[in-house]
Amino acid sequence: MSSEFLRAELSTFADFGERTRVVSKDFEGTELPHYVNEFWTSKQRAAHSLHEVSYRACFKPQLPGFFIERLTRPGDTVYDPFMGRGTTVLEAALRDRIPLGNDINPLARILVAPRLHPPSLEEIAARLNELDWTAKEPLEEDLLTFYHPETLAEITALRHYLLQKEKLDHLDEWIRMVATNRLTGHSKGFFSVYTLPPNQAVSLASQRKINEKRAQIPPRREVAPIILKKSRSLLLKLEPLLEGHLWKRGREANLHTGAASKTPGIANESVDLVVTSPPFLNVVDYQGDNWLRCWFNGINANEVPISIHRRPDDWQEAMKEVFCELRRVLRSGGHVAFEVGEVNRGKLLMEELVVPAGLAAGLKPELIVINEQNFTKTANCWGVDNLGKGTNTNRIVLFTKP
């Protein structure tokens, strides 16, 4: 679908009962239409079960799915330079597109790659039964703040097995991915005592305060059954056709670890569509949130060069460098769907920084999609005036490469 046809569809879109509101705003002499509606459902369960891996500040699979279906064909290449938990990458493979991803955090590849070639539940159970859960390895005593001693011993045994093995096969990678996702959380489905939701690990000092306030001590959790239960949940919707797409496209997948502004491993003009969401201004501390996941995977979180930009000008300059690289890898006529947010309680709309950055890199801004859903406080009251106020919605700037 070309940008022109996409505009026409957005203008008449009414799948969820409301018609689209179309308003315009000027960006340094460039008049951009804004299409405001509920364009995809907010229900997580409507997405494929393989997506249900927690990660901080990730968007719902329906967002990349919306643009993948309209702006690519089966066999096209879909890229996310900030892939995080791999929502765009996985959704591309499920829809029979070639997945391409990059992230500066090595955790991203650990979370993404195994879900592009998922094993069977029987294979996972057999491998878990083969592992030596009684291996006597030194315990990190501080981590008893999160874990029962016997649970920590099992986590440590698994960690040692994964770090010492010369080459992990697809079963090891799957088990590592699930275990990484089950380290901390607020239910019996996690290895830890009650803590914050699983997309961020609190500090040891903060967890001690939580334990004291709730008068709780870490309960005994058995690691292998939790991994198997989560695996069953992830594989729940894996039907033969989708599994075929995953295995086929998973073999063609190309996942990189590095800065989004410098990806020499990606060929010129090899990408049909980019769908991504960059780190926002001074919002998420990815290093702090992932310190426990990094420990489990033998990664020094302090050595992962994640930048947190606190000044709008600095963030905009960083995004301009990313856009220059996206222009290089994008085919002529290809698209970039760049999901942005609002910071400072809506006082700064990030598209006001993104549009000039894209223009400076030689991309053409086409339109802005604002996905407004049931939980949005400002639902049903959008108009021209509201463009300056901000909402808690998805806001996507669409560019093309001339």
ABEGO torsion letter per residue (X at the ends): XBAAAAAAAAAABAAAGBBBBBBBBBBGGBBBBBBBBBABBABAAABBAAABBBBBGBBBAAAAAAAAAAABBBGBBBBBABAEAGAAAAAAAAAGBBBBBBBABAAAAAAAAAAABBBBAAAAAAAAAABBAABBBBBBAAAAAABBAAAAAAAAAAAAAAAABABBBAAAAAAAAAAAAAABBABAABABBBBBBAABBBBAAAAAAAAAAAGBBBBBBBAAAAAAAAAAAAAAABBAAAAAAAAAAAAABBBBBEBAABBAABBBGABABBBBBBBBBGABBAAAAAAAAAAAAGBBAAABBBBBBABAAAAAAAAAAAAAAAAAABBBGBBBBBBBBBBGGGABBAAAAAAAAAAAAGBBBABBBBBBBAABAABGABBAAAAAAEBABBBBBBBBBX
